[in-house]
Amino acid sequence: MSLGIIDESTDSISIGTVLKLTESAIKRDAILAAINIALQIKGESLSLYVYDTVKGPNDTDRVKELNVGYDAYGSRIPCKAV
């Protein structure tokens, strides 16, 4: 299930999805929310991922919160990992 565009700025776009994974080794299913952030910084293109297991397609608040952070200058940027 697509979450669509989660966030967008002049130098980035974040697109999310929720998917069901089957873990055959332990015979169980997991639901995963994932966000891909395409980001342009100082002429370099980056592709970052944020993901978390969720209870269902509507349980995506936590992964969406992980998507946005701030740099050392207080500017809003996608993904706290940057």
KASUL-V94168 format. One record per backbone hydrogen bond with DSSP energy under -0.5 kcal/mol. CO is the residue of the C=O (numbers start at 1). NH is the residue of the N-H. E is the energy in kcal/mol with one decimal. If there is no record, write none. Layout:
CO,NH,E
CO,NH,E
This chain:
1,18,-2.7
4,6,-0.6
4,16,-2.4
7,14,-2.9
9,12,-0.6
11,40,-2.6
12,9,-2.7
13,38,-2.7
14,6,-2.8
14,7,-1.2
15,36,-2.9
16,3,-2.6
16,4,-0.9
17,34,-2.9
19,21,-0.5
19,32,-3.2
21,23,-0.6
21,30,-2.9
22,24,-1.1
23,26,-0.7
23,27,-0.8
23,28,-1.5
28,23,-3.1
30,21,-3.8
30,32,-0.5
31,54,-2.6
32,19,-2.8
33,52,-2.0
34,17,-2.5
35,37,-0.5
35,50,-2.3
36,15,-2.4
36,38,-0.6
37,39,-0.6
37,48,-2.8
38,13,-2.0
39,41,-0.5
39,46,-3.3
41,44,-2.4
44,41,-2.6
46,39,-2.7
48,37,-3.2
50,35,-2.9
52,33,-2.8
54,31,-0.5
56,59,-1.8
58,60,-0.9
60,64,-2.1
61,65,-2.2
62,66,-1.7
63,67,-0.6
64,67,-0.6
65,68,-0.9
66,80,-1.4
67,79,-8.3
69,77,-3.0
71,74,-2.0
75,71,-2.5
77,69,-3.6
79,82,-1.7
